[in-house]
Amino acid sequence: MSDFFNIAGMIEYMNRLKDFVDNTILLRKEKLNNLCECCQEKEIEVEWRPVDFCDEFYEDDVKKYKININFFCESCYNILLEREEIVPGEFTIFYKEKKEEI
């Protein structure tokens, strides 16, 4: 069943979902100390999101979300792709390289 019946309701719903995803990402990265969850040595360079990275479900009549996002350095991400343990996600995000300060 939909939470919105008009444009304003749809926008409010999407903003709540975006805020939830953004907060989940920040908390998860903090928990990982901003390190790749595979090698745990290099900084996170890739947010891997499978096509169905956000699932909405009800538990005890309360709407909940399950967010499936993993964080890798680029080399671990490429190894996992080569091994076919993951497939490129439609919503995967690659962080831009940091510029070195002079």
C-alpha positions as CSV (number, residue, x, y, z in Angstrom):
1,M,0.0,0.0,0.0
2,S,1.3,3.4,-0.9
3,D,2.0,6.1,1.7
4,F,1.2,8.9,-0.7
5,F,-1.8,10.0,-2.7
6,N,-0.5,13.2,-4.1
7,I,2.7,14.9,-5.2
8,A,3.5,16.5,-1.8
9,G,3.0,13.1,0.0
10,M,5.3,11.4,-2.6
11,I,8.0,14.0,-2.1
12,E,7.8,13.7,1.7
13,Y,8.0,9.9,1.5
14,M,11.1,10.1,-0.8
15,N,12.8,12.7,1.5
16,R,12.3,10.4,4.5
17,L,13.7,7.5,2.5
18,K,16.7,9.5,1.3
19,D,17.4,10.7,4.9
20,F,17.2,7.1,6.2
21,V,19.6,5.8,3.5
22,D,22.0,8.7,4.1
23,N,22.1,8.1,7.8
24,T,22.5,4.4,7.4
25,I,25.5,5.0,5.1
26,L,27.1,7.5,7.5
27,L,26.7,5.1,10.5
28,R,28.0,2.1,8.5
29,K,31.1,4.0,7.3
30,E,31.8,5.2,10.9
31,K,31.5,1.6,12.1
32,L,34.0,0.5,9.4
33,N,36.3,3.5,10.4
34,N,36.1,4.5,6.7
35,L,38.0,1.4,5.7
36,C,37.2,-1.2,3.1
37,E,35.1,-4.0,4.6
38,C,37.1,-6.6,2.6
39,C,40.7,-5.8,3.3
40,Q,40.2,-3.4,6.2
41,E,43.3,-1.6,5.2
42,K,42.5,0.9,2.4
43,E,40.0,3.8,2.6
44,I,36.5,3.3,1.1
45,E,36.4,4.1,-2.6
46,V,33.3,2.4,-3.7
47,E,29.7,2.2,-2.4
48,W,28.4,-1.0,-3.9
49,R,24.6,-1.0,-4.2
50,P,22.9,-3.9,-5.8
51,V,19.9,-3.0,-8.0
52,D,17.5,-3.9,-5.1
53,F,19.6,-2.2,-2.4
54,C,16.6,-0.9,-0.4
55,D,13.8,-3.2,0.7
56,E,10.7,-1.9,2.4
57,F,8.8,-4.3,4.8
58,Y,6.4,-4.3,7.7
59,E,7.2,-5.8,11.1
60,D,4.5,-5.6,13.8
61,D,2.6,-3.1,11.7
62,V,5.6,-0.8,11.6
63,K,7.2,0.1,8.2
64,K,10.9,-0.8,8.2
65,Y,13.7,-0.6,5.6
66,K,16.6,-3.0,4.9
67,I,19.5,-1.3,3.2
68,N,22.0,-3.4,1.4
69,I,25.1,-1.4,0.7
70,N,28.8,-2.6,0.9
71,F,31.9,-0.4,1.0
72,F,35.1,-1.4,-0.7
73,C,38.4,0.0,-1.9
74,E,38.6,-0.1,-5.7
75,S,41.0,-3.1,-5.8
76,C,38.8,-5.3,-3.6
77,Y,35.8,-4.2,-5.6
78,N,37.5,-5.3,-8.8
79,I,38.6,-8.6,-7.3
80,L,35.0,-9.4,-6.2
81,L,33.8,-8.5,-9.7
82,E,36.4,-10.8,-11.3
83,R,35.4,-13.7,-9.0
84,E,31.8,-12.9,-9.8
85,E,31.0,-12.7,-6.1
86,I,29.2,-9.4,-6.9
87,V,27.9,-7.8,-10.1
88,P,28.0,-4.1,-11.0
89,G,25.0,-2.4,-9.3
90,E,22.9,0.1,-11.1
91,F,23.3,2.5,-8.2
92,T,27.0,1.8,-7.3
93,I,28.9,5.0,-6.4
94,F,32.6,5.5,-7.1
95,Y,34.2,8.2,-5.0
96,K,36.3,10.7,-6.8
97,E,40.0,10.5,-6.2
98,K,41.3,12.9,-3.6
99,K,43.5,15.7,-4.9
100,E,46.9,15.8,-3.2
101,E,47.7,19.1,-1.5
102,I,50.8,20.9,-2.4
